[in-house]
Amino acid sequence: MVHDLAEYERAPDQCHLTVEQLDAALFGPAPALFGHLAVDDTGRPLGFALWFLNFSTWAGVHGIYLEDLYVRPEARGTGAGRRLLATLAAICVERGYRRLEWSMIDWNPAARFYASAGAAPMTQWVPYRLTGPALHELAAQVGGMSDGPWAVPGSAPTHPSA
């Protein structure tokens, strides 16, 4: 269904996900991706939600970033999408997370669905993305940077007093 989503978003040539990659991301030794599947009463998949944790430094708590929500065209309007979104909202509430966030292509008619669930677009926040050559060029700059108290090669930065 991920490839169906890519087709829907008019970018099938950009989707390179394999079953093995998805399996490793969801079920590997340290999963950082989580997912929910909506199925009908025969077990046939209707849609999915793939998500991961983010963190609000201002609120001091995690939240959920919804990477993809997709419902097959024939299942739209059945409540499958609302159930997936409500499931993620319930996880947020249960775990004390304060946010459920996602991005959406501006032409997607799902904007009406999200608004009906009470979601509002973040008009003051502009998403940015580093990919391809720009990502590699920036990564290559690490070798030329001085190793100050916040730069510890090969590990996550920590506070100097930690």
Secondary structure, DSSP 8 states (H G I E B T S, - for coil): -HHHHHHHTT-GGG----HHHHHHHHHSSS---EEEEEE-TT--EEEEEEEEEEEETTTTEEEEEEEEEEE-GGGTTTTHHHHHHHHHHHHHHHHT---EEE---TT-THHHHHHHTT----TT-------HHHHHHHHHGGGGS---TT--TTS----TT-
